Amino acid sequence: MRTTWKVAGLLFCSGACALIYQTVWMRQFRLIFGASTYATAAVLAIFMGGLGIGSAILGRRADTHPQPLRFYAHLELMIAAASALSPLLLWIVAKIYFGIGGSVTLGNFLATIVRLLLAALVLGAPTLLMGGTLPAAARAVEWNDDAGRRRVALLYGVNTLGAVTGTLLSTFFMLEVFGNLRTLYVAVLLNALVGIVARSLAVIPTLSEREGEGPGREVREDVALQPPLVLAAAALTGFVFLLMELVWYRMLAPLLGGSTFTFGLILAIALLGIGLGGAAYSFWGGGGRATVGGFALTCSLEAAAVALPFALGDRLAILANLLRSLGTLGFQGHVISWTLLTMIVVFPAAFIAGVQFPLLISLLGRGQEHVGRQVGLTYAWNTAGAIVGSLTGGFGILPLLTAPGTWRAVVILLALLAIAAMVFGVRGRQIGVAIASTLIAAAAIGGTFALGPTAAWRHSGIGAQRAQIPDSLNSTRDFLYSNRRTKVWDEDGRESSVALFDTSDLAFIINGKADGSARGDAGTQVMAGLVGGILHPNPRRALVIGLGTGSTAGWLGAIPAMERVDVVELEPAVLRVAAACHDVNHEVLRNPKVHVRIGDAREVLLVSRDRYDIIFSEPSNPYRAGIASLFTEEFYRASAARLNRGGFFLQWLQTYDVDSQTIRTIYATIASAFAHVETWQTDQGDLLLVATRDSIVLDADVLRGRVAQEPFRSALTHAWRVESLEGFLSHFIARDTLAGTIAGQERERNTDDRTLIEFGFARGLTGKERFSMNELAALAKARGEDAPARLRGAIDWAAVAANRSSIEYVNFTPRNPSPDDLSRHRAAGHYGDGALTSVYNEWKAHKWQPVNSAELVMIGEALADAGSEDAAGYAERLRVWQPVDADAIMARLRVRQGRMPEAIVLLERVFIACRRDPWPTVDVIGRSLDLALNAAKEHRYAAQLFNSMSQPFAAGLWNDTRRFYLVLLAKEIQGCGPATTDKLRALEPWPPWRKDLLQLRRDCYQSAMMSDLATRAKREWEDFVAAEPAPLLAK
């Protein structure tokens, strides 16, 4: 047994090396082939296929080798050598792939064939050799007295636990500190050491080499499956487990955040379960062979383990949200919370799957006899099933059934496999086991009828730290119902889960994180590309990385001189988002100048020969696994090579959930590829880095004429609420000298080999020490670098300062601010908080003249709320820019003046206009809805307002609130009449969790004799009341 443990120690280290290799190779191939499912699937298929083929071929060789441990040692040494050569081969593969044009030239089908061949060139030899290590080691330690082959199980379990160690080390330490290449070579050194130690141990005869030791004991032979059926079972279990692994990655990303850390943690816990399961099998009592009934029981137990977290559904989402409080301990606290949740969802099923594999090996034979060949065949068939599960899952099953649907399907498949195996168990007189398996399988299938994970799990932003943490049972119910109700649609795409919500406007969610909204992010999504369009003297071709709402591409395509806009989008489902946001994106999908390519942006940029005047990069957040490769020095250099002379590279950069170190790294990285990097801000939390190879020279007269032309004129007022060149320049933060200074003080770069910001952003998401845009603005002001350095013509810098002071979310008042500038900024803050009275008092004390439409609407609404007729003058000045806002101001004024008939007409006009105009100020429309609800308390106005609000507003503006208010308006008109009931049913099955609505719902359904709805409404009303705190005095 001592030899067994020594060999197990070697396999532990070997498993760690294998997972480090896999992690590095996947990252390196992503830099060449891209991060698409097609590219990843090709590499994964070769990696797993090599393991399977190697285990089948070399397993036979292990059985015939006179010294299997020596054979194992040679395999490890050859793996180390082949892996050491892989960086050179990867360099050759990159040259070949980019030289033939990748998928841009070949198309997806031919590109996939090429990827398979090139991946085989790099991975074929090392993975084939890796596949032989377990069979060879098993042959070295196994002997005939071990009928259940528990030594094999021990080796398998320990080898997998080594893989856990490799995953955790590479994910949480080595890749961040050493980078890809040095991490690989550390593994190579460890792998070579394993081979050397194994070779020294091979001098000592292993158990299987000793003659006459330990004759086999007589064991009762149960009815067993024929080998082909055992191998088929191995393939099916591999298929199901890999399919479930895809579901875990897709479903846990919204709860854990979807960073490199969380993906590594999910893999580590899955491997931990498998490893401990294999080890547990080796320690089970008894010396007999495994039985078919035992296999059936593992299948039914695995089905139950998979079904339980599904049945728990959103309860786990609530738990994940509550566990976020562990973040007060820092990054370690978040890792603890992620681990707890993943242990609940992944570990039980993985543990049982770990028991299954050695059990299947035991079903094929006993002891030493043909152990190498049988271990190899089992591993090969299991791996083949896993490859099929990975490919069919990613390309077909997940998109077709959705992730929750696939989760259900896995439970059913495992239950059916258990039932099929039980037939043989009954024949083997294992009646008790068969009955237990049947009951467990039936219970597991029953769990699939639960509601399962809903939008509250998948799209509420828990993992992105955006979800509110409820503080009571009723607020928890409101959290669940609100997320379910406001979901317009969701789809499991080939690459990501995508959802569209309509809370205050249309917003799309990618893997649980809000990635943009039609109106809330218009400042960035409309203007980021147009900043380049305004600064460039004659833009004709543009490239946009990331389609999103389609606003960037659509507005660039609206520039008259623009001839072509290429868009690269990884996830096809995002096209549905752009189609839904047509009101704000100039019908981008119908614009013949706009061409959308589904693919990986990095690959497209590296292999394409097209050149552009503007390249705008706005991928998802860099903490997302794989996104950081779009922020590397190599990527920026490739982008620079694709720009025409005088071209602009525009990089969106978030300033939220990130620390200053990461921001410095990004500045240093982009400055290494571009000589000039100016900094602009486009919206709250969003920077725009404007990078060029030549210095930017601005001509004020030319720019003034340009911002007065379409589409720039409309874009500036819609997205930024400014109407002048000075308003445009108010979003300029710092000239290129500040970027150069920051870059000069930072020696680290984000490179393909070491993507520092991938880890920096992921840590920043959970940390307290975060970067602030105010810090950058203050630095630029203090250094006198807050204005363009090369500017010809006259600029009214006082107007620029006034426009900057009117921006609520950043303190960019001038170095020596006037009282008016300070007052403007305070008023903007009050207005952002909805404090109209405070705005009025601030303005009344200083009475500065508004410099843009943002101030016109702010002052006008504040005056209107105070009942001042002066509001009418501001409304008329605003009307040329924002006519709907002007009507909303007048409506508020007339309400405050008691002139209700006029106010109602104006409110009607506002709501009818909102059906086609997506650009009114979002909060102004929200307050107008509140105004209308209060006005409708006079019964005679309710019907008019109800009719004007009956149709959806453009871009989903306040759709959830509008639907709720329609119920209350209908109640004012007719009590619990047909219209009220109809609007209540439109909110089913997830109504607003409010006392007044729930009570009205109960009463109306009862009076309408809708028995099923009335029963549910009564129960939910009682649930709400029971969850409320008891009053001091009962009524």
Number of C-alpha atoms within 10 A of each C-alpha: 11 10 15 20 15 15 25 25 17 24 27 25 23 30 27 25 30 25 23 30 27 20 20 20 25 17 20 20 22 21 20 22 27 24 25 19 19 21 24 19 21 23 27 20 21 24 25 22 24 24 27 27 25 27 34 25 20 27 30 22 19 29 22 13 14 13 20 27 31 22 23 30 26 19 22 29 22 19 26 24 17 20 25 18 13 20 18 12 18 20 13 14 21 18 12 14 19 19 11 14 18 26 25 19 14 14 11 15 11 13 22 21 13 19 26 19 17 23 24 20 16 26 27 21 19 27 27 25 25 26 26 31 31 27 34 31 29 32 33 32 27 26 25 19 19 22 25 28 29 30 27 33 29 25 29 31 31 28 27 32 27 27 27 27 21 26 29 21 17 27 21 16 14 19 23 19 14 16 19 24 17 16 23 25 19 16 24 24 16 16 25 21 19 25 26 17 14 24 19 13 17 18 11 12 16 22 20 22 18 10 9 7 12 12 11 14 12 10 13 9 11 18 17 20 18 10 17 10 13 20 23 15 23 25 24 22 25 26 26 21 24 20 28 26 22 18 22 20 19 24 21 25 24 26 32 30 26 24 25 17 23 26 20 22 23 26 20 25 24 27 27 26 27 29 29 24 28 31 27 18 24 22 12 10 9 12 16 20 24 25 23 29 29 20 25 30 28 23 29 32 24 28 30 27 22 26 29 22 18 24 20 16 19 20 17 19 25 19 14 22 24 16 18 22 14 16 17 13 13 14 17 14 17 21 19 16 21 24 18 15 20 24 19 14 24 24 25 23 27 27 25 26 26 28 25 27 26 29 26 25 28 26 25 23 20 24 23 22 16 19 29 31 24 26 28 32 27 26 31 28 26 23 27 23 24 26 25 19 25 25 22 16 25 22 17 14 20 25 21 16 16 19 26 21 16 20 24 25 19 24 29 22 18 27 28 20 20 29 21 12 23 26 16 19 28 17 14 16 13 19 15 12 18 24 15 16 26 20 12 21 29 18 17 26 24 15 22 23 12 15 13 21 20 18 23 26 27 29 28 28 24 26 29 22 19 13 15 14 18 16 9 12 14 19 17 16 17 18 20 24 20 20 19 21 21 19 22 15 14 20 20 23 20 21 21 20 26 26 26 24 25 22 20 23 23 26 26 29 26 25 28 31 28 20 17 19 25 33 28 18 20 24 21 27 30 29 27 29 30 23 23 23 24 19 19 19 16 14 23 19 23 28 29 25 26 24 28 28 32 28 30 29 35 27 24 36 28 21 19 11 13 18 16 20 25 21 23 22 21 22 23 18 20 27 18 19 24 23 16 20 28 20 19 26 25 19 20 28 19 12 15 11 19 23 18 20 17 18 23 23 23 24 23 23 20 22 19 16 10 14 19 24 23 28 27 26 23 23 24 21 19 22 24 23 22 19 19 24 26 24 26 25 23 20 24 23 16 16 22 22 17 22 22 14 14 17 26 32 28 24 25 23 21 22 21 16 23 24 20 17 16 24 20 20 23 26 23 24 25 28 24 18 22 21 16 21 30 25 26 23 26 24 23 18 18 19 22 29 27 25 27 23 18 14 16 22 13 17 15 16 13 14 19 16 12 18 20 15 12 14 17 23 17 18 20 24 20 25 21 23 24 24 22 22 21 23 24 22 20 25 23 21 27 26 23 24 17 22 23 18 12 17 22 14 11 15 10 16 24 25 20 21 21 22 25 23 28 25 25 21 25 25 22 22 22 25 18 15 12 16 20 17 21 15 12 20 22 19 16 21 17 12 11 13 17 26 18 17 16 11 13 12 10 9 15 9 14 14 18 24 21 28 29 26 26 29 26 19 16 22 18 28 23 20 11 8 15 14 10 18 23 18 21 29 24 21 27 24 19 19 22 16 13 16 14 21 16 17 25 23 15 21 21 12 10 13 14 17 13 17 18 22 23 23 24 25 26 25 30 31 31 26 26 28 22 19 17 16 15 14 24 20 13 24 25 18 16 23 16 10 20 23 19 27 26 28 25 31 33 27 30 30 28 23 21 16 16 12 13 18 13 14 25 23 16 21 29 21 17 26 26 19 18 23 18 13 19 22 23 21 19 17 16 19 22 16 14 20 22 15 18 26 20 13 19 22 14 12 13 12 20 24 16 15 24 23 15 19 25 16 15 19 20 23 26 26 27 21 22 21 16 23 19 17 20 22 26 23 29 25 21 21 21 14 16 22 14 14 17 24 21 13 20 25 16 15 16 12 14 17 20 21 20 14 14 11 17 20 17 21 26 20 16 23 23 18 14 14 11 12 12 10 19 19 14 15 23 18 12 17 21 14 14 19 13 12 12 12 8 9 7 6 5 5 4
